[in-house]
Amino acid sequence: MFALPRTLRHFAATGEGLPPDGAVEVDAPDAALRAALTAARSGAWEPAAELMAQTRTARDWDRRGQYSTALAELALHHTGWLAEWRQDRPGDPDLALVAAELEIGRAWEIRTAARARHVSREQFQAFHGVLRDSEPILRTAADTNPGDPVPWRILIAHAMGLGAPRAVFDDYLTRGREADPHHVGLHARAVQYLAKKWYGSHAEMFEFAESAAVAAPEGSPLRGLPLHAVTEYALEHEAGIGQGPVAWSRIEGLVEAGLELSAAYEPGDRRAAGFRNHLALALIRSGREADALEVFRLIGTDARTFPWAYLGDPREIFLLMRRGVRVHVARRTPYFGGSVPAPAVAGPSDGAAPADAATAPVAMAVALAGAPLPDVREAVLITGTTVRLAPAPGGGTFVEIAPSADPPGRRTGMRGTLLGEDGLPRLAGTFSRGEEWPVLVAVKEGADYTLHLYRDGRLVAAHAWWADLAEMPTQQEAVDRATALAAAYGMTDHRPLTAVLRGTGDPRQHLDEAFTALGLPSLPAGFGHRTEPLSELPGAQLVERRSFFRAIKESLSAHSDGASGGELPPLS
């Protein structure tokens, strides 16, 4: 009874110092890597080769490992540029490293990240076959890159997949430490190997992580390695006193040490993002949401694949956890006389402006509801949000949120808090509940475009086209999404849409192609270029925000009028 009013009163304040959802990226490439990935997607391998050579010359092993992983991920589905690199420079040590990463990526794409009990026998056979065949390629990467620890991190992943004898792991770890005794990637992979679910034990894993952290130089990111162990441990044992074989006091001490290490880095420091993401999860599991909120502020937009991939889609889980932390903090803040603590930090130290509404990518969204305008109007009434509706060719209805039509003092409130910050997609999940017709939401954030299909309040499918990142769905992922989208609109052949979903050209063009492939009307011409593009469409009308009880009354009134043959009340 008391928690909801506190949440509604304080939730907005918990967002201070946090970038909006649309600005968050997982494993976001730096400017140099982003340029190399973009060039590679267009077929030019030279920028990637030059970038990798620079890391080798500078002996910047952490960045080298990040770059080789990202380039290999791109090569999983864009192979032409790598083939040309191999043809022109067959003995290039940097090419050898990317090729080694690629082999591991191919194997794990077959196996997937699912627990072993959910992986079929055929998948395991193919997984092991790829790994066995890749060993010469991995050995070449190690031989042509003397003094580089990254190949040994890759070889540890190879040993994990094949279940190689312990002596093999020990040898790989020793060789990698000889190259760089404090390489974060090498040690993080070793923690995974030593986890109980793989080939070690809780005791051995924690001992290794803590000893490596103590031996690392003061302020080194490797000092956060025990937080990786806390994550691995928490996958099998809930945090808390008396929960699991490892003493709670030990876990608590490692989390405290992680907080101290985090305080030594500036907000938004990319070197700290790896262990800070693990720290945020550890604090959440420990019930320390206020501390977790501050760590999320320090992370900023730099979400990482791990630990969040253990729980589902990394970006989705990161945002879900961040929102959950905000709710917990808000509901525990006294309604009267209480206030959410202001951020302890001002923002990133690299000279970048804070990621607020003025600097983050502007989100623009338009939905196409598969029902006539009067039916959609009735459905959106209950949301209490000011929306604009416009009739679409074919009998559907375009929908957009219209904040400009609200008086300044009424643009936030109960439903804004409850609906969260996901805007129109979340709103579509609300007003489609109980309806048979689909709602397809197109969203532009920065230069990227996404599609969200909702039906009966449920997200059925989602897809993104990235302007300059290396992300691309696998063939099976594209087939699954295309099949779900096509089924919603009565189409039996998903293949044209599948090809569109795997497109790597202009994101807006692919979005238009998707609507065409589904037999849907084109999006308004202004979408992606200006906010509220429906305002200039013929027949566009507003459904103004109203109180919760008035919305219910009007919904009931609409049902009553419809049953008696009367006309719907005029739109506002």
Rosetta blueprint (number, residue, H / E / L):
1 M L
2 F L
3 A H
4 L H
5 P H
6 R H
7 T H
8 L H
9 R H
10 H H
11 F H
12 A H
13 A H
14 T H
15 G L
16 E L
17 G L
18 L L
19 P L
20 P L
21 D H
22 G H
23 A H
24 V L
25 E E
26 V E
27 D L
28 A L
29 P L
30 D L
31 A H
32 A H
33 L H
34 R H
35 A H
36 A H
37 L H
38 T H
39 A H
40 A H
41 R H
42 S L
43 G L
44 A L
45 W L
46 E H
47 P H
48 A H
49 A H
50 E H
51 L H
52 M H
53 A H
54 Q H
55 T H
56 R H
57 T H
58 A H
59 R L
60 D L
61 W H
62 D H
63 R H
64 R H
65 G H
66 Q H
67 Y H
68 S H
69 T H
70 A H
71 L H
72 A H
73 E H
74 L H
75 A H
76 L L
77 H L
78 H L
79 T L
80 G H
81 W H
82 L H
83 A H
84 E H
85 W H
86 R H
87 Q H
88 D H
89 R L
90 P L
91 G L
92 D L
93 P H
94 D H
95 L H
96 A H
97 L H
98 V H
99 A H
100 A H
101 E H
102 L H
103 E H
104 I H
105 G H
106 R H
107 A H
108 W H
109 E H
110 I H
111 R H
112 T L
113 A L
114 A L
115 R L
116 A H
117 R H
118 H H
119 V L
120 S L
121 R H
122 E H
123 Q H
124 F H
125 Q H
126 A H
127 F H
128 H H
129 G H
130 V H
131 L H
132 R H
133 D H
134 S H
135 E H
136 P H
137 I H
138 L H
139 R H
140 T H
141 A H
142 A H
143 D H
144 T L
145 N L
146 P L
147 G L
148 D L
149 P L
150 V H
151 P H
152 W H
153 R H
154 I H
155 L H
156 I H
157 A H
158 H H
159 A H
160 M H
161 G H
162 L H
163 G L
164 A L
165 P L
166 R H
167 A H
168 V H
169 F H
170 D H
171 D H
172 Y H
173 L H
174 T H
175 R H
176 G H
177 R H
178 E H
179 A H
180 D L
181 P L
182 H L
183 H L
184 V H
185 G H
186 L H
187 H H
188 A H
189 R H
190 A H
191 V H
192 Q H
193 Y H
194 L H
195 A L
196 K L
197 K L
198 W L
199 Y L
200 G L
201 S L
202 H H
203 A H
204 E H
205 M H
206 F H
207 E H
208 F H
209 A H
210 E H
211 S H
212 A H
213 A H
214 V H
215 A H
216 A L
217 P L
218 E L
219 G L
220 S L
221 P H
222 L H
223 R H
224 G H
225 L H
226 P H
227 L H
228 H H
229 A H
230 V H
231 T H
232 E H
233 Y H
234 A H
235 L L
236 E L
237 H L
238 E L
239 A L
240 G L
241 I L
242 G L
243 Q L
244 G L
245 P L
246 V L
247 A L
248 W H
249 S H
250 R H
251 I H
252 E H
253 G H
254 L H
255 V H
256 E H
257 A H
258 G H
259 L H
260 E H
261 L H
262 S H
263 A H
264 A L
265 Y L
266 E L
267 P L
268 G L
269 D L
270 R H
271 R H
272 A H
273 A H
274 G H
275 F H
276 R H
277 N H
278 H H
279 L H
280 A H
281 L H
282 A H
283 L H
284 I H
285 R H
286 S L
287 G L
288 R L
289 E H
290 A H
291 D H
292 A H
293 L H
294 E H
295 V H
296 F H
297 R H
298 L H
299 I H
300 G L
301 T L
302 D E
303 A E
304 R L
305 T L
306 F L
307 P L
308 W H
309 A H
310 Y H
311 L L
312 G L
313 D L
314 P H
315 R H
316 E H
317 I H
318 F H
319 L H
320 L H
321 M H
322 R H
323 R H
324 G H
325 V H
326 R H
327 V H
328 H H
329 V H
330 A H
331 R H
332 R L
333 T L
334 P L
335 Y L
336 F L
337 G L
338 G L
339 S L
340 V L
341 P L
342 A L
343 P L
344 A L
345 V L
346 A L
347 G L
348 P L
349 S L
350 D L
351 G L
352 A L
353 A L
354 P L
355 A L
356 D L
357 A L
358 A L
359 T L
360 A L
361 P L
362 V L
363 A E
364 M E
365 A E
366 V E
367 A E
368 L E
369 A E
370 G L
371 A L
372 P L
373 L H
374 P H
375 D H
376 V H
377 R H
378 E H
379 A H
380 V H
381 L H
382 I L
383 T L
384 G L
385 T L
386 T L
387 V E
388 R E
389 L E
390 A E
391 P E
392 A L
393 P L
394 G L
395 G L
396 G L
397 T E
398 F E
399 V E
400 E E
401 I E
402 A L
403 P H
404 S H
405 A H
406 D L
407 P L
408 P H
409 G H
410 R H
411 R L
412 T L
413 G L
414 M H
415 R H
416 G H
417 T H
418 L H
419 L H
420 G L
421 E L
422 D L
423 G L
424 L H
425 P H
426 R H
427 L H
428 A H
429 G H
430 T H
431 F H
432 S L
433 R L
434 G L
435 E L
436 E L
437 W L
438 P L
439 V E
440 L E
441 V E
442 A E
443 V E
444 K E
445 E E
446 G L
447 A L
448 D E
449 Y E
450 T E
451 L E
452 H E
453 L E
454 Y E
455 R E
456 D L
457 G L
458 R E
459 L E
460 V E
461 A E
462 A E
463 H E
464 A E
465 W E
466 W L
467 A L
468 D L
469 L L
470 A L
471 E L
472 M L
473 P L
474 T L
475 Q H
476 Q H
477 E H
478 A H
479 V H
480 D H
481 R H
482 A H
483 T H
484 A H
485 L H
486 A H
487 A H
488 A H
489 Y L
490 G L
491 M L
492 T L
493 D L
494 H L
495 R H
496 P H
497 L H
498 T H
499 A H
500 V H
501 L H
502 R L
503 G L
504 T L
505 G L
506 D L
507 P H
508 R H
509 Q H
510 H H
511 L H
512 D H
513 E H
514 A H
515 F H
516 T H
517 A H
518 L L
519 G L
520 L L
521 P L
522 S L
523 L L
524 P L
525 A L
526 G L
527 F L
528 G L
529 H L
530 R L
531 T L
532 E L
533 P H
534 L H
535 S H
536 E H
537 L L
538 P L
539 G L
540 A L
541 Q E
542 L E
543 V E
544 E L
545 R L
546 R L
547 S L
548 F H
549 F H
550 R H
551 A H
552 I H
553 K H
554 E H
555 S H
556 L H
557 S H
558 A H
559 H H
560 S H
561 D H
562 G H
563 A H
564 S L
565 G L
566 G L
567 E L
568 L L
569 P L
570 P L
571 L L
572 S L
